[in-house]
Amino acid sequence: MQCTDCHDAHGALGENALPSSTWQFMACTKCHTLTAGPFVYEHAAVKAEGCTACHFPHGGTNPRLLTQAKVNRICLQCHLPSPNSPTGQPAVPEHIQSAQSQSCISCHSSIHGSNVSDVFLSSTEKRRSH
């Protein structure tokens, strides 16, 4: 992997030649093909904000290059535990409050997008919920 896989050395795309979220998504999914989609149900944050909404591409101490050590903290930046979410994103249902030690991705495992669930549940979890 080289710097130019993600950065445009000759472009005028801003500080450090960082590409747009669309270009960033295409650059990341060249290698991370399972997250590319297209999906029937897309996670809007992935398309709108790009991979760096949740991941820090230059590495760090967190697993999976996440921006936070606990994935729940990343989710709760947009999905607030309130029915009147000011971000306009779906609020976190009550179940998250009773399972704070459980990771959101324990159930919502298809977080980059899904072809079977509008709330990104795995196909196994989707069958159990019906």
CNS distance restraints for C-alpha pairs under 8 A (distance, minus, plus):
assign (resid   1 and name CA) (resid   5 and name CA) 6.73 0.50 0.50
assign (resid   2 and name CA) (resid   6 and name CA) 7.86 0.50 0.50
assign (resid   3 and name CA) (resid   7 and name CA) 5.85 0.50 0.50
assign (resid   4 and name CA) (resid   8 and name CA) 5.88 0.50 0.50
assign (resid   4 and name CA) (resid   9 and name CA) 6.49 0.50 0.50
assign (resid   5 and name CA) (resid  27 and name CA) 6.76 0.50 0.50
assign (resid   6 and name CA) (resid  18 and name CA) 7.66 0.50 0.50
assign (resid   6 and name CA) (resid  19 and name CA) 7.56 0.50 0.50
assign (resid   6 and name CA) (resid  24 and name CA) 6.92 0.50 0.50
assign (resid   6 and name CA) (resid  27 and name CA) 5.97 0.50 0.50
assign (resid   6 and name CA) (resid  28 and name CA) 7.74 0.50 0.50
assign (resid   7 and name CA) (resid  16 and name CA) 7.46 0.50 0.50
assign (resid   7 and name CA) (resid  17 and name CA) 5.70 0.50 0.50
assign (resid   7 and name CA) (resid  18 and name CA) 5.66 0.50 0.50
assign (resid   7 and name CA) (resid  19 and name CA) 6.71 0.50 0.50
assign (resid   8 and name CA) (resid  13 and name CA) 7.76 0.50 0.50
assign (resid   8 and name CA) (resid  17 and name CA) 5.39 0.50 0.50
assign (resid   8 and name CA) (resid  18 and name CA) 6.92 0.50 0.50
assign (resid   8 and name CA) (resid  19 and name CA) 7.12 0.50 0.50
assign (resid   9 and name CA) (resid  17 and name CA) 6.45 0.50 0.50
assign (resid  10 and name CA) (resid  17 and name CA) 7.83 0.50 0.50
assign (resid  11 and name CA) (resid  17 and name CA) 6.26 0.50 0.50
assign (resid  12 and name CA) (resid  17 and name CA) 6.21 0.50 0.50
assign (resid  13 and name CA) (resid  17 and name CA) 4.90 0.50 0.50
assign (resid  13 and name CA) (resid  18 and name CA) 5.92 0.50 0.50
assign (resid  13 and name CA) (resid  19 and name CA) 6.05 0.50 0.50
assign (resid  13 and name CA) (resid  20 and name CA) 7.86 0.50 0.50
assign (resid  14 and name CA) (resid  18 and name CA) 6.20 0.50 0.50
assign (resid  19 and name CA) (resid  23 and name CA) 5.75 0.50 0.50
assign (resid  19 and name CA) (resid  24 and name CA) 5.85 0.50 0.50
assign (resid  20 and name CA) (resid  24 and name CA) 5.94 0.50 0.50
assign (resid  21 and name CA) (resid  25 and name CA) 5.98 0.50 0.50
assign (resid  21 and name CA) (resid  47 and name CA) 7.19 0.50 0.50
assign (resid  21 and name CA) (resid  48 and name CA) 6.80 0.50 0.50
assign (resid  21 and name CA) (resid  49 and name CA) 5.71 0.50 0.50
assign (resid  21 and name CA) (resid  50 and name CA) 4.44 0.50 0.50
assign (resid  21 and name CA) (resid  51 and name CA) 7.48 0.50 0.50
assign (resid  22 and name CA) (resid  26 and name CA) 6.40 0.50 0.50
assign (resid  22 and name CA) (resid  47 and name CA) 6.88 0.50 0.50
assign (resid  22 and name CA) (resid  48 and name CA) 7.87 0.50 0.50
assign (resid  22 and name CA) (resid  50 and name CA) 6.69 0.50 0.50
assign (resid  23 and name CA) (resid  27 and name CA) 6.13 0.50 0.50
assign (resid  24 and name CA) (resid  28 and name CA) 6.14 0.50 0.50
assign (resid  24 and name CA) (resid  50 and name CA) 6.35 0.50 0.50
assign (resid  24 and name CA) (resid  51 and name CA) 7.07 0.50 0.50
assign (resid  25 and name CA) (resid  29 and name CA) 6.06 0.50 0.50
assign (resid  25 and name CA) (resid  36 and name CA) 7.92 0.50 0.50
assign (resid  25 and name CA) (resid  46 and name CA) 7.88 0.50 0.50
assign (resid  25 and name CA) (resid  47 and name CA) 7.49 0.50 0.50
assign (resid  25 and name CA) (resid  50 and name CA) 5.68 0.50 0.50
assign (resid  25 and name CA) (resid  51 and name CA) 6.24 0.50 0.50
assign (resid  26 and name CA) (resid  30 and name CA) 6.30 0.50 0.50
assign (resid  26 and name CA) (resid  36 and name CA) 7.95 0.50 0.50
assign (resid  27 and name CA) (resid  31 and name CA) 7.88 0.50 0.50
assign (resid  28 and name CA) (resid  32 and name CA) 6.07 0.50 0.50
assign (resid  28 and name CA) (resid  51 and name CA) 7.56 0.50 0.50
assign (resid  29 and name CA) (resid  33 and name CA) 4.98 0.50 0.50
assign (resid  29 and name CA) (resid  34 and name CA) 7.71 0.50 0.50
assign (resid  29 and name CA) (resid  35 and name CA) 6.51 0.50 0.50
assign (resid  29 and name CA) (resid  36 and name CA) 5.40 0.50 0.50
assign (resid  32 and name CA) (resid  36 and name CA) 7.10 0.50 0.50
assign (resid  33 and name CA) (resid  37 and name CA) 7.90 0.50 0.50
assign (resid  35 and name CA) (resid 112 and name CA) 5.77 0.50 0.50
assign (resid  35 and name CA) (resid 113 and name CA) 7.34 0.50 0.50
assign (resid  37 and name CA) (resid 113 and name CA) 7.06 0.50 0.50
assign (resid  38 and name CA) (resid  42 and name CA) 7.78 0.50 0.50
assign (resid  39 and name CA) (resid 113 and name CA) 5.64 0.50 0.50
assign (resid  39 and name CA) (resid 114 and name CA) 5.41 0.50 0.50
assign (resid  39 and name CA) (resid 115 and name CA) 5.28 0.50 0.50
assign (resid  40 and name CA) (resid 113 and name CA) 7.66 0.50 0.50
assign (resid  40 and name CA) (resid 114 and name CA) 6.22 0.50 0.50
assign (resid  40 and name CA) (resid 115 and name CA) 4.70 0.50 0.50
assign (resid  40 and name CA) (resid 116 and name CA) 7.47 0.50 0.50
assign (resid  41 and name CA) (resid 113 and name CA) 5.71 0.50 0.50
assign (resid  41 and name CA) (resid 114 and name CA) 5.17 0.50 0.50
assign (resid  41 and name CA) (resid 115 and name CA) 5.90 0.50 0.50
assign (resid  41 and name CA) (resid 116 and name CA) 7.60 0.50 0.50
assign (resid  41 and name CA) (resid 117 and name CA) 6.78 0.50 0.50
assign (resid  41 and name CA) (resid 118 and name CA) 5.37 0.50 0.50
assign (resid  41 and name CA) (resid 120 and name CA) 7.66 0.50 0.50
assign (resid  42 and name CA) (resid  46 and name CA) 7.85 0.50 0.50
assign (resid  42 and name CA) (resid  47 and name CA) 7.99 0.50 0.50
assign (resid  42 and name CA) (resid 112 and name CA) 7.00 0.50 0.50
assign (resid  42 and name CA) (resid 113 and name CA) 4.51 0.50 0.50
assign (resid  42 and name CA) (resid 114 and name CA) 6.52 0.50 0.50
assign (resid  42 and name CA) (resid 118 and name CA) 7.96 0.50 0.50
assign (resid  43 and name CA) (resid  47 and name CA) 7.19 0.50 0.50
assign (resid  43 and name CA) (resid 111 and name CA) 6.87 0.50 0.50
assign (resid  43 and name CA) (resid 112 and name CA) 5.79 0.50 0.50
assign (resid  43 and name CA) (resid 113 and name CA) 5.29 0.50 0.50
assign (resid  44 and name CA) (resid  48 and name CA) 6.00 0.50 0.50
assign (resid  45 and name CA) (resid  49 and name CA) 5.36 0.50 0.50
assign (resid  45 and name CA) (resid  50 and name CA) 6.86 0.50 0.50
assign (resid  45 and name CA) (resid  53 and name CA) 7.27 0.50 0.50
assign (resid  46 and name CA) (resid  50 and name CA) 4.88 0.50 0.50
assign (resid  46 and name CA) (resid  51 and name CA) 6.02 0.50 0.50
assign (resid  46 and name CA) (resid  53 and name CA) 7.46 0.50 0.50
assign (resid  46 and name CA) (resid 112 and name CA) 6.66 0.50 0.50
assign (resid  49 and name CA) (resid  53 and name CA) 5.70 0.50 0.50
assign (resid  51 and name CA) (resid  55 and name CA) 5.86 0.50 0.50
assign (resid  52 and name CA) (resid  56 and name CA) 5.72 0.50 0.50
assign (resid  52 and name CA) (resid  57 and name CA) 7.06 0.50 0.50
assign (resid  54 and name CA) (resid  66 and name CA) 5.67 0.50 0.50
assign (resid  54 and name CA) (resid  67 and name CA) 5.59 0.50 0.50
assign (resid  54 and name CA) (resid  68 and name CA) 7.85 0.50 0.50
assign (resid  54 and name CA) (resid  74 and name CA) 6.49 0.50 0.50
assign (resid  55 and name CA) (resid  64 and name CA) 7.47 0.50 0.50
assign (resid  55 and name CA) (resid  65 and name CA) 5.23 0.50 0.50
assign (resid  55 and name CA) (resid  66 and name CA) 4.27 0.50 0.50
assign (resid  55 and name CA) (resid  67 and name CA) 5.22 0.50 0.50
assign (resid  56 and name CA) (resid  60 and name CA) 7.30 0.50 0.50
assign (resid  56 and name CA) (resid  65 and name CA) 5.32 0.50 0.50
assign (resid  56 and name CA) (resid  66 and name CA) 5.84 0.50 0.50
assign (resid  56 and name CA) (resid  67 and name CA) 5.48 0.50 0.50
assign (resid  57 and name CA) (resid  65 and name CA) 6.42 0.50 0.50
assign (resid  58 and name CA) (resid  65 and name CA) 7.79 0.50 0.50
assign (resid  59 and name CA) (resid  65 and name CA) 5.35 0.50 0.50
assign (resid  60 and name CA) (resid  65 and name CA) 6.15 0.50 0.50
assign (resid  60 and name CA) (resid  66 and name CA) 7.94 0.50 0.50
assign (resid  61 and name CA) (resid  65 and name CA) 7.60 0.50 0.50
assign (resid  61 and name CA) (resid  69 and name CA) 7.92 0.50 0.50
assign (resid  62 and name CA) (resid  66 and name CA) 5.62 0.50 0.50
assign (resid  62 and name CA) (resid  67 and name CA) 7.11 0.50 0.50
assign (resid  62 and name CA) (resid  68 and name CA) 6.61 0.50 0.50
assign (resid  62 and name CA) (resid  69 and name CA) 5.07 0.50 0.50
assign (resid  63 and name CA) (resid  69 and name CA) 7.14 0.50 0.50
assign (resid  66 and name CA) (resid  71 and name CA) 7.56 0.50 0.50
assign (resid  67 and name CA) (resid  74 and name CA) 7.58 0.50 0.50
assign (resid  68 and name CA) (resid  73 and name CA) 6.75 0.50 0.50
assign (resid  68 and name CA) (resid  74 and name CA) 6.44 0.50 0.50
assign (resid  70 and name CA) (resid  74 and name CA) 7.25 0.50 0.50
assign (resid  70 and name CA) (resid 103 and name CA) 7.77 0.50 0.50
assign (resid  71 and name CA) (resid  75 and name CA) 6.46 0.50 0.50
assign (resid  71 and name CA) (resid 103 and name CA) 6.63 0.50 0.50
assign (resid  71 and name CA) (resid 104 and name CA) 7.03 0.50 0.50
assign (resid  71 and name CA) (resid 105 and name CA) 7.64 0.50 0.50
assign (resid  72 and name CA) (resid  76 and name CA) 6.06 0.50 0.50
assign (resid  72 and name CA) (resid 103 and name CA) 5.97 0.50 0.50
assign (resid  72 and name CA) (resid 104 and name CA) 5.74 0.50 0.50
assign (resid  73 and name CA) (resid  77 and name CA) 6.45 0.50 0.50
assign (resid  74 and name CA) (resid  78 and name CA) 7.80 0.50 0.50
assign (resid  75 and name CA) (resid  79 and name CA) 5.89 0.50 0.50
assign (resid  75 and name CA) (resid 104 and name CA) 7.60 0.50 0.50
assign (resid  76 and name CA) (resid  80 and name CA) 5.21 0.50 0.50
assign (resid  76 and name CA) (resid  81 and name CA) 7.48 0.50 0.50
assign (resid  76 and name CA) (resid  92 and name CA) 7.87 0.50 0.50
assign (resid  78 and name CA) (resid  87 and name CA) 6.28 0.50 0.50
assign (resid  78 and name CA) (resid  89 and name CA) 6.24 0.50 0.50
assign (resid  79 and name CA) (resid  85 and name CA) 7.27 0.50 0.50
assign (resid  79 and name CA) (resid  87 and name CA) 7.83 0.50 0.50
assign (resid  79 and name CA) (resid  89 and name CA) 5.85 0.50 0.50
assign (resid  79 and name CA) (resid  90 and name CA) 5.91 0.50 0.50
assign (resid  79 and name CA) (resid  91 and name CA) 4.97 0.50 0.50
assign (resid  79 and name CA) (resid  92 and name CA) 5.57 0.50 0.50
assign (resid  80 and name CA) (resid  85 and name CA) 5.97 0.50 0.50
assign (resid  80 and name CA) (resid  90 and name CA) 7.94 0.50 0.50
assign (resid  80 and name CA) (resid  91 and name CA) 5.29 0.50 0.50
assign (resid  80 and name CA) (resid  92 and name CA) 5.77 0.50 0.50
assign (resid  81 and name CA) (resid  85 and name CA) 7.77 0.50 0.50
assign (resid  81 and name CA) (resid  91 and name CA) 5.61 0.50 0.50
assign (resid  81 and name CA) (resid  92 and name CA) 4.60 0.50 0.50
assign (resid  81 and name CA) (resid  93 and name CA) 6.70 0.50 0.50
assign (resid  81 and name CA) (resid  94 and name CA) 7.42 0.50 0.50
assign (resid  81 and name CA) (resid  97 and name CA) 7.79 0.50 0.50
assign (resid  82 and name CA) (resid  91 and name CA) 5.54 0.50 0.50
assign (resid  82 and name CA) (resid  92 and name CA) 6.65 0.50 0.50
assign (resid  82 and name CA) (resid  93 and name CA) 7.94 0.50 0.50
assign (resid  83 and name CA) (resid  91 and name CA) 5.53 0.50 0.50
assign (resid  83 and name CA) (resid  92 and name CA) 7.80 0.50 0.50
assign (resid  84 and name CA) (resid  91 and name CA) 7.31 0.50 0.50
assign (resid  85 and name CA) (resid  89 and name CA) 6.40 0.50 0.50
assign (resid  85 and name CA) (resid  90 and name CA) 7.09 0.50 0.50
assign (resid  85 and name CA) (resid  91 and name CA) 5.86 0.50 0.50
assign (resid  92 and name CA) (resid  96 and name CA) 6.65 0.50 0.50
assign (resid  93 and name CA) (resid  97 and name CA) 7.87 0.50 0.50
assign (resid  94 and name CA) (resid  98 and name CA) 7.12 0.50 0.50
assign (resid  95 and name CA) (resid  99 and name CA) 6.47 0.50 0.50
assign (resid  96 and name CA) (resid 100 and name CA) 5.90 0.50 0.50
assign (resid  96 and name CA) (resid 104 and name CA) 7.82 0.50 0.50
assign (resid 102 and name CA) (resid 106 and name CA) 6.96 0.50 0.50
assign (resid 103 and name CA) (resid 107 and name CA) 7.96 0.50 0.50
assign (resid 104 and name CA) (resid 108 and name CA) 5.95 0.50 0.50
assign (resid 104 and name CA) (resid 109 and name CA) 7.95 0.50 0.50
assign (resid 105 and name CA) (resid 109 and name CA) 4.63 0.50 0.50
assign (resid 105 and name CA) (resid 110 and name CA) 7.74 0.50 0.50
assign (resid 105 and name CA) (resid 111 and name CA) 7.13 0.50 0.50
assign (resid 107 and name CA) (resid 121 and name CA) 5.81 0.50 0.50
assign (resid 107 and name CA) (resid 122 and name CA) 7.06 0.50 0.50
assign (resid 107 and name CA) (resid 125 and name CA) 6.86 0.50 0.50
assign (resid 108 and name CA) (resid 119 and name CA) 6.86 0.50 0.50
assign (resid 108 and name CA) (resid 120 and name CA) 5.06 0.50 0.50
assign (resid 108 and name CA) (resid 121 and name CA) 4.44 0.50 0.50
assign (resid 108 and name CA) (resid 122 and name CA) 6.69 0.50 0.50
assign (resid 109 and name CA) (resid 120 and name CA) 6.41 0.50 0.50
assign (resid 109 and name CA) (resid 121 and name CA) 5.75 0.50 0.50
assign (resid 109 and name CA) (resid 122 and name CA) 5.70 0.50 0.50
assign (resid 110 and name CA) (resid 114 and name CA) 5.73 0.50 0.50
assign (resid 110 and name CA) (resid 120 and name CA) 4.85 0.50 0.50
assign (resid 110 and name CA) (resid 121 and name CA) 5.97 0.50 0.50
assign (resid 110 and name CA) (resid 122 and name CA) 5.98 0.50 0.50
assign (resid 111 and name CA) (resid 120 and name CA) 5.51 0.50 0.50
assign (resid 111 and name CA) (resid 121 and name CA) 7.95 0.50 0.50
assign (resid 112 and name CA) (resid 120 and name CA) 7.91 0.50 0.50
assign (resid 113 and name CA) (resid 120 and name CA) 6.27 0.50 0.50
assign (resid 114 and name CA) (resid 118 and name CA) 7.05 0.50 0.50
assign (resid 114 and name CA) (resid 120 and name CA) 5.48 0.50 0.50
assign (resid 114 and name CA) (resid 121 and name CA) 7.67 0.50 0.50
assign (resid 114 and name CA) (resid 122 and name CA) 7.99 0.50 0.50
assign (resid 116 and name CA) (resid 120 and name CA) 7.64 0.50 0.50
assign (resid 116 and name CA) (resid 121 and name CA) 7.72 0.50 0.50
assign (resid 116 and name CA) (resid 122 and name CA) 7.63 0.50 0.50
assign (resid 116 and name CA) (resid 123 and name CA) 6.29 0.50 0.50
assign (resid 116 and name CA) (resid 126 and name CA) 7.49 0.50 0.50
assign (resid 117 and name CA) (resid 121 and name CA) 5.59 0.50 0.50
assign (resid 117 and name CA) (resid 122 and name CA) 7.39 0.50 0.50
assign (resid 117 and name CA) (resid 123 and name CA) 7.50 0.50 0.50
assign (resid 117 and name CA) (resid 126 and name CA) 6.61 0.50 0.50
assign (resid 121 and name CA) (resid 125 and name CA) 5.71 0.50 0.50
assign (resid 121 and name CA) (resid 126 and name CA) 5.78 0.50 0.50
assign (resid 122 and name CA) (resid 126 and name CA) 6.12 0.50 0.50
assign (resid 123 and name CA) (resid 127 and name CA) 6.40 0.50 0.50
assign (resid 124 and name CA) (resid 128 and name CA) 6.58 0.50 0.50
assign (resid 125 and name CA) (resid 129 and name CA) 6.34 0.50 0.50
assign (resid 126 and name CA) (resid 130 and name CA) 6.81 0.50 0.50
